[in-house]
């Protein structure tokens, strides 16, 4: 979401101009002066139409000149209205109810019958034939894809033009235009074009997209922004039951479950590109659900979709998106198979859903051409990687684009490429861009160096007291092959200085071979996570939180040095090896102890010295990244699976290392989209340590003594409440996305979202390890006889940004200082 903020600021600038022959807007009422939602409006003698929104408002335009429109809705008399000119705005249309239905309240409300409805009969035929259309019908396929992304500032008025924020940039308002979808004025600014060759094999379920050219307006390092937007507008299949946008699953109007959430009306039949088609209008049965309104044209023999329009209703429980509009067009291959040729997607990002609120349009136009089928390629073709950052691809000549574009840019779209070059010389624009960068990344940019992250500047814990931290990193471009990072911190209670310094280098871009090294001396909460890594820049949030539920004094001073190597032999599969040496001792010996008896000499030791070599394998199916340098940005964080395997070996007597042991750990995270019932997130962690080790090297079930919700921790466990050498934990959390609250009248308008969670942990601790750690004086127990568990109930989307969880403990109430109930919260921007 952080890149959305940057995208909003960037897209404030630019202009374009388009022209259409006929534009109309207005509102439809009944004879009681009540708005008529979801009424059908179409230009006479055309297939161009729209339907009104929940308030009866509409806007429509066409490239041709039309002289009249037809307005219709079930239960009302159809009305034909002659237009007074090519532009007719603010029309007020009154529909008369049919005499036979004046007393039928169910028809007045727009409900349609599920029985004896010809529209639903056609829908059943679409379901039966949906797998016989598109590229899924063939064993292999390939095609060319042209994609154009654009951002626009919308709802331009004199107040905005005269705003102080645009001082020195007034020239960008010389030309504005009106959206063909909403009728609002807008100012496009940011334009990115991409041309790709797409290959797929349905028999082995492989897919590969090869970028052939990329061009954008003004910014050469915009991969993160573009990748983020592409993820928001991820590819979808209208024949699927659910369409996922903005991390939400919307019920498709072609879904088998659509009859329970949509009304369907068969309104017309006509030839569309020489194919006889039926026109069906659909709209939601209830408010606040993730549904669309719109219409589609379907062929009468193949029952394939020829054209479809989808628009999200304003009552849908989704944040920051006021409008969302989709249209797709299909063409016919060999007189029978329909293939997509155009996909247009427009969303209106805004803080408010009020009609006159200002926002940002995000547009994606995708064109498809040159389909070829049943050309088999070896599986290695799909698995092999190429250098993802070919400079030639991002610096194609104008002649390449003139030949490659499937849709010619109009003259004002071409001006966008020149506009940002001018804006980058304007001080006011530089100031806005710098503010956007700080909000998006947390860093203040200097020439080749970033200061930050600013969000980690202040912290507090019982050992350090108030803590100040300052750091930075080298940063020339998003695709730097090397990076050096460092920080310094000072605790005002312990009067000690801490630091961390690391460097890494991308040796080979194709295999993503990375070497790194560093050293860190800091205070850490070892019991904050199970699958710890030896990242020298890592730092536990639990050791620097400002507010906690109890004493947070079981902290450890760590001196960690590490060298590592990592490569990515195939996409989203990484293999790494790390050699490390660390020294662990209590941050305050009077409050917490890691004492142990040396197994050989029986000498009491107060700190641990340990050398370890760890091999890790990680796989992230479905992960999408941006950037081609040593660092990459994950653009769909939380929406892909993670499999992580770590095998570590402790080696005694190397650099005074204390113990021999072996440790294996496995983590599996998976989000599950449950259609219209929301998303379930699951995490499973298991691990075992072979060999005798003291407290500092054991696996602590991660507690959380803060009021902040921390991923994969147990909110009602204290730090070190359970200590294990063998463990298994399970975390389940389901977000219903408001499905329940939307059915409660008093809560419906608040757009709240309900969440439920369940967490459990089982573990064991050998007597040998208990005995080894006995000098520490810590009371070590593991949840062996019965698994520990707790559950939670949460309310999210409070004022669109807050979430509160109420946690309840299930057992082990006899543990010292056991907490039966707790509350945690979080803050964030979520759709």
Secondary structure as UniProt FT lines:
FT   HELIX           2..10
FT   TURN            11..12
FT   STRAND          22..30
FT   TURN            31..32
FT   TURN            37..38
FT   STRAND          40..43
FT   TURN            44..45
FT   STRAND          49..51
FT   TURN            54..55
FT   STRAND          57..62
FT   STRAND          68..72
FT   TURN            74..75
FT   STRAND          79..82
FT   STRAND          87..95
FT   HELIX           99..101
FT   TURN            102..103
FT   HELIX           105..108
FT   TURN            109..110
FT   HELIX           118..129
FT   HELIX           130..132
FT   HELIX           135..137
FT   STRAND          140..154
FT   HELIX           158..161
FT   HELIX           164..166
FT   TURN            167..168
FT   HELIX           170..173
FT   STRAND          177..178
FT   TURN            180..182
FT   STRAND          185..201
FT   TURN            202..205
FT   STRAND          206..216
FT   HELIX           223..232
FT   TURN            238..239
FT   STRAND          242..245
FT   TURN            246..247
FT   STRAND          248..251
FT   TURN            253..254
FT   TURN            256..257
FT   HELIX           258..260
FT   STRAND          262..272
FT   TURN            273..274
FT   STRAND          275..284
FT   STRAND          292..299
FT   TURN            300..302
FT   STRAND          305..312
FT   TURN            314..315
FT   STRAND          321..333
FT   TURN            334..336
FT   STRAND          337..349
FT   TURN            355..356
FT   STRAND          359..373
FT   HELIX           379..383
FT   TURN            391..392
FT   HELIX           393..395
FT   HELIX           398..404
FT   HELIX           411..423
FT   TURN            424..425
FT   HELIX           427..441
FT   STRAND          444..446
FT   STRAND          448..451
FT   HELIX           454..456
FT   STRAND          458..461
FT   TURN            462..464
FT   STRAND          465..475
FT   TURN            478..479
FT   STRAND          482..491
FT   TURN            492..495
FT   STRAND          496..508
FT   TURN            509..512
FT   STRAND          513..524
FT   HELIX           526..528
FT   TURN            536..537
FT   HELIX           541..543
FT   STRAND          556..570
FT   TURN            571..572
FT   STRAND          573..586
FT   TURN            589..591
FT   STRAND          596..597
FT   TURN            599..601
FT   STRAND          604..605
FT   STRAND          607..619
FT   TURN            621..622
FT   STRAND          625..626
FT   STRAND          633..634
FT   TURN            637..638
FT   STRAND          642..651
FT   TURN            652..653
FT   HELIX           654..656
FT   STRAND          661..673
FT   HELIX           675..677
FT   STRAND          679..690
FT   HELIX           695..697
FT   STRAND          699..700
FT   TURN            711..712
FT   TURN            715..716
FT   TURN            719..720
FT   STRAND          723..724
FT   STRAND          726..735
FT   TURN            737..740
FT   HELIX           741..743
FT   HELIX           745..748
FT   TURN            749..751
FT   STRAND          753..764
FT   HELIX           767..772
FT   HELIX           774..776
FT   STRAND          788..798
FT   TURN            799..801
FT   STRAND          802..809
FT   TURN            813..814
FT   TURN            816..817
FT   STRAND          821..827
//
